[in-house]
Amino acid sequence: MKPKLRAVIDTNLFISGLFGKDSLSAKLQDLWINQEFELVTSIEIIKEVSRVLRYPRIKKRFHPKDETLKRFFRLVFRKAVITKDIYKTDRIADDPSDNKFLACALEGRADYIVSRDRHLRNLKQFHGIKIIDASSFVKRVTRK
C-alpha cells in the first residue's frame, strides 16, 4: 500500500474550506476528512486560524457558529498530524509569518505545502517539499 501524501494547508485555505460549500478549498477539506491525504499542521498554525476566525470581517462575511468552529477544531486535533513547533526558519524575509508553514512542513515531514500565498508559492519548494496551489494538489490527490 502506497503511503498517504502529507500536506500543510495555509490559513487562507483552512478558512475558505470551512465556509465555501462548492469551493476548491472545501474539496481540499473533504479529501482530508475522507483520509485521502494526511493533514500536517502545528499549534502555531491552529492559533492563527483561530485568531483569523475572530476577525470582524470574517464574522460579518461568514457568520461562523461557535458549534461549527468547535467541531472543526476537534476534528483537527483528532485527525491531523500536529507538530510541536520545534523547527524554526527565516527563509521568507518579506513575510516572516509565512515561515511557520515551512517549519511545520519540515518538522511534520510533509510532501506538500498547499497555499495561495505568493511568498510561499514563489519558493516552489523547500527542502524537497513541493509548494503548490490547491487546484494542483487536489488533482494530484484525486489521480488514481
LINRANOR-V305003 format. One record per residue. N is the residue number from 0. PSI is psi in whole degrees, 0 to 359 (none if undefined). OMEGA is omega as a letter, one per 20 degrees, with the letter a starting at -180 (none if undefined). Layout:
((N;PSI;OMEGA) (N;PSI;OMEGA))
This chain:
((0;131;a) (1;134;r) (2;148;r) (3;146;r) (4;148;r) (5;136;a) (6;144;r) (7;132;a) (8;133;a) (9;165;a) (10;316;a) (11;315;a) (12;324;r) (13;309;a) (14;312;r) (15;321;a) (16;330;r) (17;326;a) (18;344;a) (19;105;a) (20;315;a) (21;14;a) (22;165;r) (23;323;r) (24;321;r) (25;321;r) (26;317;r) (27;314;r) (28;319;r) (29;319;r) (30;320;r) (31;312;a) (32;324;r) (33;12;r) (34;36;r) (35;340;r) (36;164;r) (37;127;r) (38;129;r) (39;127;r) (40;181;a) (41;166;r) (42;319;a) (43;318;r) (44;317;r) (45;318;r) (46;320;r) (47;316;r) (48;314;r) (49;316;r) (50;315;a) (51;323;r) (52;341;r) (53;357;r) (54;137;r) (55;320;a) (56;328;r) (57;315;r) (58;318;a) (59;320;a) (60;317;a) (61;343;a) (62;56;a) (63;135;r) (64;139;a) (65;317;a) (66;322;r) (67;316;a) (68;320;r) (69;316;r) (70;318;r) (71;311;a) (72;325;r) (73;318;r) (74;315;r) (75;312;a) (76;334;r) (77;322;a) (78;345;a) (79;157;r) (80;117;a) (81;119;r) (82;168;a) (83;13;r) (84;38;r) (85;318;a) (86;147;r) (87;151;r) (88;157;r) (89;30;a) (90;323;a) (91;102;a) (92;328;a) (93;330;r) (94;79;a) (95;335;a) (96;340;r) (97;345;a) (98;336;a) (99;329;r) (100;321;r) (101;314;a) (102;318;r) (103;315;a) (104;319;r) (105;311;a) (106;322;a) (107;7;r) (108;47;r) (109;153;r) (110;330;a) (111;153;r) (112;125;a) (113;121;a) (114;155;r) (115;347;a) (116;126;a) (117;328;r) (118;320;r) (119;310;a) (120;328;r) (121;336;r) (122;327;a) (123;325;r) (124;162;a) (125;113;a) (126;42;r) (127;357;r) (128;121;a) (129;140;r) (130;113;a) (131;169;r) (132;168;a) (133;320;a) (134;313;r) (135;320;a) (136;316;r) (137;317;r) (138;319;a) (139;316;a) (140;322;a) (141;352;r) (142;125;a) (143;none;none))
